[in-house]
């Protein structure tokens, strides 16, 4: 797989030709199973074909149980300078409910290991809204993260995805389902506690200390071009989107034969407008009317302004007319997907 990833990087050099590489993210699946030597081989191949910025953010996504002392020390011999750790909760019963591989002790230990090794730039993921987590436990989870001085925290509402073990447990009555009101209350606690502890709520699910926002994810939300490498990886260049086959063996076979295993979708103006809405309204930078006008045309400005009134009146959205910016309120952020879908431009058949 590593050899195939290295080969795909060489195949796709024209996709970001001339671009300065500002972020590299080892994510999706379990990239932390890679050895330090394998990570260095992949980074060397990227450096061979692209210019990597001296201050590039290079992140490794990892599970707590993968971060053993020897692994953390080995990673110091790579250019990895940021960790994204899937903590989810510091309580055992929550981790059991979510069918996580790690335990509560490992959730604490991995953070200490990384920080003691000198890595200060890290983000952790939390899951809230689980029926096993009452509000006091949720506050305790957040308090623990604050005590560790985690510079960036992502928190996601639990969703029971089809074809997962949790979905099977809920469907067969072995586990309780998610209660929307319970989750909504924990979202309110989340926002209040983050703001009280000096974190900026810069995207619906993301919070950071001053200037510690995720440069990589912010690139997605601001519509910058990016290249994805590996099975099921997605890429975007502003006018089209492409994605690799998800099946590992099919991916390996195609690369071995010198073929690039991807499909491409050319985006219409309406597609691009809808994607801009979907990403920009999730952030505190908001949807800029002037950008809509310049990138998509007056038709889309008229469509947008004609449809925002119900959400402004319901205090789910604000319209700063002078700055020509639309933002979701805290109340609106919890129902963001519903609001944004109502504002989509639907092309006539």
C-alpha positions as YAML, in Angstrom:
chain: A
units: angstrom
residues:
- id: 1
  name: UNK
  ca: [0.00, 0.00, 0.00]
- id: 2
  name: UNK
  ca: [2.82, 2.43, 0.83]
- id: 3
  name: UNK
  ca: [4.47, 1.69, -2.53]
- id: 4
  name: UNK
  ca: [1.14, 2.33, -4.29]
- id: 5
  name: UNK
  ca: [0.63, 5.62, -2.46]
- id: 6
  name: UNK
  ca: [4.14, 6.71, -3.46]
- id: 7
  name: UNK
  ca: [3.41, 5.75, -7.07]
- id: 8
  name: UNK
  ca: [0.10, 7.66, -7.06]
- id: 9
  name: UNK
  ca: [1.84, 10.82, -5.85]
- id: 10
  name: UNK
  ca: [4.08, 10.64, -8.95]
- id: 11
  name: UNK
  ca: [1.04, 10.04, -11.19]
- id: 12
  name: UNK
  ca: [-0.84, 13.13, -10.01]
- id: 13
  name: UNK
  ca: [1.79, 15.87, -9.97]
- id: 14
  name: UNK
  ca: [-0.15, 18.01, -12.44]
- id: 15
  name: UNK
  ca: [-3.17, 18.31, -10.11]
- id: 16
  name: UNK
  ca: [-1.56, 20.86, -7.79]
- id: 17
  name: UNK
  ca: [1.14, 22.01, -10.21]
- id: 18
  name: UNK
  ca: [2.74, 25.23, -9.03]
- id: 19
  name: UNK
  ca: [0.95, 25.16, -5.67]
- id: 20
  name: UNK
  ca: [2.83, 25.71, -2.43]
- id: 21
  name: UNK
  ca: [1.96, 22.76, -0.13]
- id: 22
  name: UNK
  ca: [0.87, 24.32, 3.16]
- id: 23
  name: UNK
  ca: [-0.65, 21.28, 4.88]
- id: 24
  name: UNK
  ca: [-0.28, 17.50, 4.76]
- id: 25
  name: UNK
  ca: [-2.76, 15.29, 6.60]
- id: 26
  name: UNK
  ca: [-2.34, 11.55, 7.22]
- id: 27
  name: UNK
  ca: [-5.96, 10.65, 7.86]
- id: 28
  name: UNK
  ca: [-8.80, 8.27, 7.09]
- id: 29
  name: UNK
  ca: [-8.70, 4.72, 8.43]
- id: 30
  name: UNK
  ca: [-5.76, 4.20, 10.77]
- id: 31
  name: UNK
  ca: [-2.66, 5.97, 9.37]
- id: 32
  name: UNK
  ca: [-1.00, 5.65, 12.78]
- id: 33
  name: UNK
  ca: [-0.22, 2.00, 11.91]
- id: 34
  name: UNK
  ca: [2.44, 3.39, 9.55]
- id: 35
  name: UNK
  ca: [6.00, 3.21, 10.85]
- id: 36
  name: UNK
  ca: [8.15, 6.33, 11.05]
- id: 37
  name: UNK
  ca: [10.19, 5.00, 8.12]
- id: 38
  name: UNK
  ca: [7.06, 4.60, 5.98]
- id: 39
  name: UNK
  ca: [5.87, 8.10, 6.84]
- id: 40
  name: UNK
  ca: [9.28, 9.48, 5.87]
- id: 41
  name: UNK
  ca: [9.16, 7.64, 2.53]
- id: 42
  name: UNK
  ca: [5.78, 9.19, 1.72]
- id: 43
  name: UNK
  ca: [6.89, 12.67, 2.79]
- id: 44
  name: UNK
  ca: [10.09, 12.34, 0.73]
- id: 45
  name: UNK
  ca: [8.00, 11.53, -2.34]
- id: 46
  name: UNK
  ca: [5.80, 14.58, -1.77]
- id: 47
  name: UNK
  ca: [8.90, 16.76, -1.37]
- id: 48
  name: UNK
  ca: [10.34, 15.33, -4.59]
- id: 49
  name: UNK
  ca: [7.38, 16.57, -6.64]
- id: 50
  name: UNK
  ca: [6.13, 19.63, -4.72]
- id: 51
  name: UNK
  ca: [7.46, 22.55, -2.72]
- id: 52
  name: UNK
  ca: [6.46, 22.05, 0.91]
- id: 53
  name: UNK
  ca: [6.26, 25.27, 2.92]
- id: 54
  name: UNK
  ca: [8.84, 25.54, 5.71]
- id: 55
  name: UNK
  ca: [6.05, 26.02, 8.25]
- id: 56
  name: UNK
  ca: [3.73, 23.38, 6.77]
- id: 57
  name: UNK
  ca: [1.21, 21.83, 9.15]
- id: 58
  name: UNK
  ca: [1.79, 18.04, 8.97]
- id: 59
  name: UNK
  ca: [-0.83, 16.08, 10.92]
- id: 60
  name: UNK
  ca: [-1.13, 12.42, 11.86]
- id: 61
  name: UNK
  ca: [-4.58, 11.14, 12.75]
- id: 62
  name: UNK
  ca: [-4.34, 8.45, 15.40]
- id: 63
  name: UNK
  ca: [-6.22, 6.30, 17.87]
- id: 64
  name: UNK
  ca: [-5.10, 6.48, 21.54]
- id: 65
  name: UNK
  ca: [-4.17, 2.78, 21.63]
- id: 66
  name: UNK
  ca: [-1.69, 3.28, 18.77]
- id: 67
  name: UNK
  ca: [0.36, 5.89, 20.66]
- id: 68
  name: UNK
  ca: [2.75, 3.73, 22.65]
- id: 69
  name: UNK
  ca: [5.99, 5.25, 24.06]
- id: 70
  name: UNK
  ca: [8.25, 3.71, 21.38]
- id: 71
  name: UNK
  ca: [5.91, 4.86, 18.60]
- id: 72
  name: UNK
  ca: [5.79, 8.43, 19.87]
- id: 73
  name: UNK
  ca: [9.59, 8.58, 20.14]
- id: 74
  name: UNK
  ca: [9.96, 7.16, 16.62]
- id: 75
  name: UNK
  ca: [7.59, 9.80, 15.26]
- id: 76
  name: UNK
  ca: [9.98, 12.47, 16.51]
- id: 77
  name: UNK
  ca: [12.24, 11.35, 13.65]
- id: 78
  name: UNK
  ca: [9.61, 12.45, 11.11]
- id: 79
  name: UNK
  ca: [8.26, 15.84, 10.05]
- id: 80
  name: UNK
  ca: [4.93, 15.17, 11.82]
- id: 81
  name: UNK
  ca: [4.25, 18.28, 13.91]
- id: 82
  name: UNK
  ca: [0.58, 17.86, 14.83]
- id: 83
  name: UNK
  ca: [-1.55, 15.01, 16.17]
- id: 84
  name: UNK
  ca: [-5.28, 14.47, 15.78]
- id: 85
  name: UNK
  ca: [-6.28, 12.00, 18.49]
- id: 86
  name: UNK
  ca: [-9.68, 10.29, 18.60]
- id: 87
  name: UNK
  ca: [-10.28, 10.50, 22.35]
- id: 88
  name: UNK
  ca: [-14.13, 10.59, 22.11]
- id: 89
  name: UNK
  ca: [-14.53, 10.47, 25.92]
- id: 90
  name: UNK
  ca: [-12.52, 10.04, 29.09]
- id: 91
  name: UNK
  ca: [-15.23, 7.76, 30.54]
- id: 92
  name: UNK
  ca: [-15.16, 3.98, 30.12]
- id: 93
  name: UNK
  ca: [-18.91, 3.50, 29.70]
- id: 94
  name: UNK
  ca: [-19.03, 5.97, 26.79]
- id: 95
  name: UNK
  ca: [-16.14, 4.23, 25.02]
- id: 96
  name: UNK
  ca: [-17.80, 0.83, 25.48]
- id: 97
  name: UNK
  ca: [-21.08, 2.20, 24.10]
- id: 98
  name: UNK
  ca: [-19.27, 3.60, 21.04]
- id: 99
  name: UNK
  ca: [-17.40, 0.30, 20.58]
- id: 100
  name: UNK
  ca: [-14.01, 2.01, 20.74]
- id: 101
  name: UNK
  ca: [-10.80, -0.04, 20.83]
- id: 102
  name: UNK
  ca: [-9.13, 2.08, 23.53]
- id: 103
  name: UNK
  ca: [-10.03, 2.52, 27.19]
- id: 104
  name: UNK
  ca: [-10.24, 5.56, 29.47]
- id: 105
  name: UNK
  ca: [-6.73, 5.08, 30.85]
- id: 106
  name: UNK
  ca: [-5.26, 5.08, 27.33]
- id: 107
  name: UNK
  ca: [-7.20, 8.27, 26.56]
- id: 108
  name: UNK
  ca: [-5.25, 10.03, 29.30]
- id: 109
  name: UNK
  ca: [-1.92, 8.29, 28.74]
- id: 110
  name: UNK
  ca: [-1.61, 9.09, 25.03]
- id: 111
  name: UNK
  ca: [-2.03, 12.84, 25.58]
- id: 112
  name: UNK
  ca: [0.65, 12.84, 28.29]
- id: 113
  name: UNK
  ca: [3.01, 10.81, 26.09]
- id: 114
  name: UNK
  ca: [2.66, 13.17, 23.14]
- id: 115
  name: UNK
  ca: [3.04, 16.32, 25.24]
- id: 116
  name: UNK
  ca: [5.97, 14.93, 27.23]
- id: 117
  name: UNK
  ca: [7.71, 14.08, 23.93]
- id: 118
  name: UNK
  ca: [7.55, 17.77, 23.00]
- id: 119
  name: UNK
  ca: [4.57, 17.79, 20.66]
- id: 120
  name: UNK
  ca: [2.44, 20.78, 21.65]
- id: 121
  name: UNK
  ca: [0.25, 21.14, 18.57]
- id: 122
  name: UNK
  ca: [-2.54, 18.64, 18.91]
- id: 123
  name: UNK
  ca: [-6.27, 18.34, 18.52]
- id: 124
  name: UNK
  ca: [-8.59, 15.82, 20.14]
- id: 125
  name: UNK
  ca: [-12.02, 14.62, 19.05]
- id: 126
  name: UNK
  ca: [-14.98, 14.29, 21.39]
- id: 127
  name: UNK
  ca: [-18.37, 12.67, 20.79]
- id: 128
  name: UNK
  ca: [-21.34, 14.09, 22.70]
- id: 129
  name: UNK
  ca: [-25.02, 13.16, 22.83]
- id: 130
  name: UNK
  ca: [-24.46, 9.54, 23.82]
- id: 131
  name: UNK
  ca: [-27.15, 8.14, 26.14]
- id: 132
  name: UNK
  ca: [-24.38, 6.97, 28.50]
- id: 133
  name: UNK
  ca: [-23.09, 10.52, 29.09]
- id: 134
  name: UNK
  ca: [-25.06, 12.83, 31.37]
- id: 135
  name: UNK
  ca: [-24.43, 16.57, 31.39]
- id: 136
  name: UNK
  ca: [-22.09, 16.45, 34.39]
- id: 137
  name: UNK
  ca: [-19.92, 13.84, 32.68]
- id: 138
  name: UNK
  ca: [-19.86, 15.96, 29.51]
- id: 139
  name: UNK
  ca: [-18.71, 18.99, 31.51]
- id: 140
  name: UNK
  ca: [-16.06, 16.78, 33.13]
- id: 141
  name: UNK
  ca: [-14.78, 15.66, 29.72]
- id: 142
  name: UNK
  ca: [-14.39, 19.29, 28.65]
- id: 143
  name: UNK
  ca: [-12.77, 20.26, 31.97]
- id: 144
  name: UNK
  ca: [-10.19, 17.49, 31.50]
- id: 145
  name: UNK
  ca: [-9.32, 18.75, 28.02]
- id: 146
  name: UNK
  ca: [-8.92, 22.29, 29.36]
- id: 147
  name: UNK
  ca: [-6.63, 21.00, 32.12]
- id: 148
  name: UNK
  ca: [-4.40, 19.37, 29.50]
- id: 149
  name: UNK
  ca: [-4.25, 22.71, 27.65]
- id: 150
  name: UNK
  ca: [-5.32, 21.11, 24.37]
- id: 151
  name: UNK
  ca: [-5.02, 23.92, 21.78]
- id: 152
  name: UNK
  ca: [-7.70, 22.58, 19.42]
- id: 153
  name: UNK
  ca: [-10.82, 20.53, 20.16]
- id: 154
  name: UNK
  ca: [-13.34, 19.02, 17.74]
- id: 155
  name: UNK
  ca: [-16.68, 17.85, 19.12]
- id: 156
  name: UNK
  ca: [-19.25, 15.95, 17.10]
- id: 157
  name: UNK
  ca: [-22.79, 14.92, 17.89]
- id: 158
  name: UNK
  ca: [-23.17, 11.14, 17.88]
- id: 159
  name: UNK
  ca: [-24.83, 9.73, 14.79]
- id: 160
  name: UNK
  ca: [-25.68, 6.07, 14.43]
- id: 161
  name: UNK
  ca: [-24.33, 5.17, 11.00]
- id: 162
  name: UNK
  ca: [-25.81, 2.24, 9.02]
- id: 163
  name: UNK
  ca: [-23.79, -0.99, 8.82]
- id: 164
  name: UNK
  ca: [-21.89, -0.26, 12.05]
- id: 165
  name: UNK
  ca: [-21.80, -2.32, 15.22]
- id: 166
  name: UNK
  ca: [-23.56, 0.50, 17.10]
- id: 167
  name: UNK
  ca: [-26.36, 0.57, 14.52]
- id: 168
  name: UNK
  ca: [-26.86, -3.16, 15.03]
- id: 169
  name: UNK
  ca: [-26.88, -2.80, 18.82]
- id: 170
  name: UNK
  ca: [-29.47, 0.01, 18.68]
- id: 171
  name: UNK
  ca: [-31.62, -1.85, 16.15]
- id: 172
  name: UNK
  ca: [-31.65, -5.00, 18.30]
- id: 173
  name: UNK
  ca: [-32.34, -3.12, 21.54]
- id: 174
  name: UNK
  ca: [-28.91, -3.84, 23.02]
- id: 175
  name: UNK
  ca: [-28.04, -0.13, 23.17]
- id: 176
  name: UNK
  ca: [-30.09, 3.03, 23.62]
- id: 177
  name: UNK
  ca: [-30.60, 5.39, 20.66]
- id: 178
  name: UNK
  ca: [-29.58, 9.06, 20.54]
- id: 179
  name: UNK
  ca: [-32.04, 11.60, 21.98]
- id: 180
  name: UNK
  ca: [-32.06, 14.86, 20.00]
- id: 181
  name: UNK
  ca: [-32.97, 17.10, 22.95]
- id: 182
  name: UNK
  ca: [-30.22, 15.56, 25.09]
- id: 183
  name: UNK
  ca: [-27.70, 16.18, 22.29]
- id: 184
  name: UNK
  ca: [-28.92, 19.75, 21.75]
- id: 185
  name: UNK
  ca: [-28.45, 20.54, 25.44]
- id: 186
  name: UNK
  ca: [-24.93, 19.17, 25.35]
- id: 187
  name: UNK
  ca: [-24.15, 21.28, 22.29]
- id: 188
  name: UNK
  ca: [-25.22, 24.37, 24.30]
- id: 189
  name: UNK
  ca: [-22.99, 23.27, 27.19]
- id: 190
  name: UNK
  ca: [-20.13, 22.74, 24.75]
- id: 191
  name: UNK
  ca: [-20.38, 26.22, 23.25]
- id: 192
  name: UNK
  ca: [-20.73, 27.93, 26.63]
- id: 193
  name: UNK
  ca: [-17.80, 26.06, 28.21]
- id: 194
  name: UNK
  ca: [-15.52, 26.64, 25.23]
- id: 195
  name: UNK
  ca: [-16.17, 30.37, 25.19]
- id: 196
  name: UNK
  ca: [-15.75, 30.60, 28.97]
- id: 197
  name: UNK
  ca: [-12.34, 28.97, 28.68]
- id: 198
  name: UNK
  ca: [-11.05, 31.21, 25.90]
- id: 199
  name: UNK
  ca: [-11.67, 29.01, 22.88]
- id: 200
  name: UNK
  ca: [-12.88, 30.46, 19.60]
- id: 201
  name: UNK
  ca: [-15.88, 28.69, 18.03]
- id: 202
  name: UNK
  ca: [-14.61, 29.05, 14.47]
- id: 203
  name: UNK
  ca: [-16.53, 26.18, 12.84]
- id: 204
  name: UNK
  ca: [-19.65, 24.33, 13.96]
- id: 205
  name: UNK
  ca: [-17.73, 21.39, 15.43]
- id: 206
  name: UNK
  ca: [-14.33, 23.02, 15.97]
- id: 207
  name: UNK
  ca: [-12.88, 25.20, 18.71]
- id: 208
  name: UNK
  ca: [-9.38, 26.55, 19.26]
- id: 209
  name: UNK
  ca: [-7.21, 28.71, 21.43]
- id: 210
  name: UNK
  ca: [-5.93, 31.93, 19.85]
- id: 211
  name: UNK
  ca: [-4.65, 31.34, 16.28]
- id: 212
  name: UNK
  ca: [-4.64, 27.54, 16.74]
- id: 213
  name: UNK
  ca: [-7.28, 26.72, 14.13]
- id: 214
  name: UNK
  ca: [-6.73, 23.70, 11.90]
- id: 215
  name: UNK
  ca: [-5.01, 25.03, 8.80]
- id: 216
  name: UNK
  ca: [-5.79, 21.83, 6.90]
- id: 217
  name: UNK
  ca: [-9.53, 21.68, 7.58]
- id: 218
  name: UNK
  ca: [-9.84, 25.44, 7.13]
- id: 219
  name: UNK
  ca: [-8.54, 24.97, 3.59]
- id: 220
  name: UNK
  ca: [-11.51, 22.69, 2.87]
- id: 221
  name: UNK
  ca: [-13.96, 25.18, 4.34]
- id: 222
  name: UNK
  ca: [-12.47, 28.09, 2.39]
- id: 223
  name: UNK
  ca: [-12.65, 26.26, -0.94]
- id: 224
  name: UNK
  ca: [-8.91, 25.82, -1.56]
- id: 225
  name: UNK
  ca: [-7.64, 23.11, -3.91]
- id: 226
  name: UNK
  ca: [-6.45, 19.86, -2.38]
- id: 227
  name: UNK
  ca: [-5.21, 16.45, -3.54]
- id: 228
  name: UNK
  ca: [-6.19, 13.18, -1.86]
- id: 229
  name: UNK
  ca: [-3.97, 10.10, -2.19]
- id: 230
  name: UNK
  ca: [-4.93, 6.49, -1.44]
- id: 231
  name: UNK
  ca: [-8.10, 4.35, -1.52]
- id: 232
  name: UNK
  ca: [-11.35, 6.41, -1.34]
- id: 233
  name: UNK
  ca: [-9.36, 9.70, -1.19]
- id: 234
  name: UNK
  ca: [-11.09, 12.81, -2.57]
- id: 235
  name: UNK
  ca: [-9.57, 15.76, -4.44]
- id: 236
  name: UNK
  ca: [-10.88, 19.19, -5.41]
- id: 237
  name: UNK
  ca: [-9.48, 21.89, -7.71]
- id: 238
  name: UNK
  ca: [-12.24, 24.50, -7.68]
- id: 239
  name: UNK
  ca: [-14.06, 23.33, -10.81]
- id: 240
  name: UNK
  ca: [-14.15, 19.55, -10.44]
- id: 241
  name: UNK
  ca: [-14.10, 16.87, -7.79]
- id: 242
  name: UNK
  ca: [-12.53, 13.45, -8.08]
- id: 243
  name: UNK
  ca: [-12.41, 10.39, -5.86]
- id: 244
  name: UNK
  ca: [-10.44, 7.16, -5.82]
- id: 245
  name: UNK
  ca: [-11.96, 3.69, -5.73]
- id: 246
  name: UNK
  ca: [-12.61, 2.65, -2.11]
- id: 247
  name: UNK
  ca: [-11.70, -1.03, -2.52]
- id: 248
  name: UNK
  ca: [-8.10, -1.63, -1.43]
- id: 249
  name: UNK
  ca: [-7.36, -4.48, -3.83]
- id: 250
  name: UNK
  ca: [-8.88, -2.66, -6.81]
- id: 251
  name: UNK
  ca: [-6.81, 0.42, -5.91]
- id: 252
  name: UNK
  ca: [-3.59, -1.59, -5.69]
- id: 253
  name: UNK
  ca: [-4.29, -3.42, -8.95]
- id: 254
  name: UNK
  ca: [-4.97, -0.19, -10.87]
- id: 255
  name: UNK
  ca: [-1.83, 1.53, -9.56]
- id: 256
  name: UNK
  ca: [0.28, -1.54, -10.36]
- id: 257
  name: UNK
  ca: [-1.02, -1.41, -13.95]
- id: 258
  name: UNK
  ca: [-0.17, 2.29, -14.22]
- id: 259
  name: UNK
  ca: [-3.79, 3.45, -14.12]
- id: 260
  name: UNK
  ca: [-5.24, 6.09, -11.85]
- id: 261
  name: UNK
  ca: [-8.33, 4.55, -10.15]
- id: 262
  name: UNK
  ca: [-10.50, 7.68, -9.92]
- id: 263
  name: UNK
  ca: [-13.77, 9.14, -11.13]
- id: 264
  name: UNK
  ca: [-14.27, 12.82, -11.91]
- id: 265
  name: UNK
  ca: [-17.31, 15.07, -11.55]
- id: 266
  name: UNK
  ca: [-17.23, 18.46, -13.25]
- id: 267
  name: UNK
  ca: [-19.12, 20.91, -11.07]
- id: 268
  name: UNK
  ca: [-21.79, 23.24, -12.41]
- id: 269
  name: UNK
  ca: [-22.03, 26.82, -11.14]
- id: 270
  name: UNK
  ca: [-24.97, 25.72, -8.97]
- id: 271
  name: UNK
  ca: [-22.89, 22.84, -7.54]
- id: 272
  name: UNK
  ca: [-20.08, 25.22, -6.66]
- id: 273
  name: UNK
  ca: [-22.46, 27.77, -5.14]
- id: 274
  name: UNK
  ca: [-24.10, 25.09, -2.98]
- id: 275
  name: UNK
  ca: [-20.72, 23.79, -1.83]
- id: 276
  name: UNK
  ca: [-19.62, 27.32, -0.93]
- id: 277
  name: UNK
  ca: [-22.80, 27.76, 1.14]
- id: 278
  name: UNK
  ca: [-22.30, 24.39, 2.83]
- id: 279
  name: UNK
  ca: [-18.74, 25.15, 3.90]
- id: 280
  name: UNK
  ca: [-18.76, 28.91, 4.50]
- id: 281
  name: UNK
  ca: [-21.86, 28.99, 6.71]
- id: 282
  name: UNK
  ca: [-20.28, 26.41, 9.00]
- id: 283
  name: UNK
  ca: [-17.49, 28.86, 9.89]
- id: 284
  name: UNK
  ca: [-17.31, 32.13, 11.76]
- id: 285
  name: UNK
  ca: [-15.96, 33.73, 8.56]
- id: 286
  name: UNK
  ca: [-19.45, 33.26, 7.13]
- id: 287
  name: UNK
  ca: [-20.84, 33.47, 3.63]
- id: 288
  name: UNK
  ca: [-19.58, 36.58, 1.84]
- id: 289
  name: UNK
  ca: [-22.15, 38.10, -0.52]
- id: 290
  name: UNK
  ca: [-19.44, 39.80, -2.56]
- id: 291
  name: UNK
  ca: [-17.75, 36.45, -3.20]
- id: 292
  name: UNK
  ca: [-21.08, 34.99, -4.32]
- id: 293
  name: UNK
  ca: [-21.50, 37.93, -6.71]
- id: 294
  name: UNK
  ca: [-17.97, 37.66, -8.14]
- id: 295
  name: UNK
  ca: [-17.77, 33.87, -8.37]
- id: 296
  name: UNK
  ca: [-21.32, 32.86, -9.27]
- id: 297
  name: UNK
  ca: [-23.20, 35.95, -10.47]
- id: 298
  name: UNK
  ca: [-26.09, 38.23, -9.46]
- id: 299
  name: UNK
  ca: [-28.67, 35.46, -9.95]
- id: 300
  name: UNK
  ca: [-27.24, 33.62, -6.95]
- id: 301
  name: UNK
  ca: [-27.09, 36.78, -4.83]
- id: 302
  name: UNK
  ca: [-30.77, 37.42, -5.53]
- id: 303
  name: UNK
  ca: [-31.64, 33.80, -4.74]
- id: 304
  name: UNK
  ca: [-29.77, 33.96, -1.43]
- id: 305
  name: UNK
  ca: [-31.17, 37.29, -0.24]
- id: 306
  name: UNK
  ca: [-34.70, 36.24, -1.22]
- id: 307
  name: UNK
  ca: [-34.55, 33.15, 0.98]
- id: 308
  name: UNK
  ca: [-32.75, 34.17, 4.18]
- id: 309
  name: UNK
  ca: [-35.56, 36.19, 5.82]
- id: 310
  name: UNK
  ca: [-37.23, 33.31, 7.75]
- id: 311
  name: UNK
  ca: [-33.91, 32.31, 9.28]
- id: 312
  name: UNK
  ca: [-32.94, 35.90, 10.18]
- id: 313
  name: UNK
  ca: [-36.35, 36.47, 11.78]
- id: 314
  name: UNK
  ca: [-36.05, 33.22, 13.74]
- id: 315
  name: UNK
  ca: [-32.62, 34.37, 14.99]
- id: 316
  name: UNK
  ca: [-30.94, 31.40, 13.36]
- id: 317
  name: UNK
  ca: [-28.90, 33.64, 11.06]
- id: 318
  name: UNK
  ca: [-27.55, 37.17, 10.98]
- id: 319
  name: UNK
  ca: [-27.17, 39.36, 7.92]
- id: 320
  name: UNK
  ca: [-24.54, 42.06, 8.31]
- id: 321
  name: UNK
  ca: [-25.65, 44.25, 5.42]
- id: 322
  name: UNK
  ca: [-22.74, 46.70, 5.57]
- id: 323
  name: UNK
  ca: [-20.11, 43.95, 5.47]
- id: 324
  name: UNK
  ca: [-22.27, 41.78, 3.19]
- id: 325
  name: UNK
  ca: [-21.75, 38.70, 5.35]
- id: 326
  name: UNK
  ca: [-24.18, 35.97, 6.44]
- id: 327
  name: UNK
  ca: [-23.49, 34.04, 9.66]
- id: 328
  name: UNK
  ca: [-25.33, 31.38, 11.60]
- id: 329
  name: UNK
  ca: [-26.10, 32.15, 15.23]
- id: 330
  name: UNK
  ca: [-25.29, 29.65, 18.00]
- id: 331
  name: UNK
  ca: [-28.91, 28.51, 17.82]
- id: 332
  name: UNK
  ca: [-28.65, 28.17, 14.04]
- id: 333
  name: UNK
  ca: [-25.42, 26.17, 14.16]
- id: 334
  name: UNK
  ca: [-27.13, 23.18, 15.76]
- id: 335
  name: UNK
  ca: [-29.56, 22.95, 12.82]
- id: 336
  name: UNK
  ca: [-27.08, 24.13, 10.19]
- id: 337
  name: UNK
  ca: [-27.64, 21.31, 7.71]
- id: 338
  name: UNK
  ca: [-31.37, 22.01, 7.54]
- id: 339
  name: UNK
  ca: [-30.87, 25.76, 7.03]
- id: 340
  name: UNK
  ca: [-28.19, 25.35, 4.39]
- id: 341
  name: UNK
  ca: [-30.20, 22.80, 2.40]
- id: 342
  name: UNK
  ca: [-33.11, 25.27, 2.29]
- id: 343
  name: UNK
  ca: [-30.79, 27.86, 0.74]
- id: 344
  name: UNK
  ca: [-29.38, 25.58, -1.95]
- id: 345
  name: UNK
  ca: [-29.93, 26.63, -5.56]
- id: 346
  name: UNK
  ca: [-31.83, 23.81, -7.30]
- id: 347
  name: UNK
  ca: [-31.22, 23.65, -11.02]
- id: 348
  name: UNK
  ca: [-34.21, 23.07, -13.27]
- id: 349
  name: UNK
  ca: [-34.25, 19.73, -15.08]
...
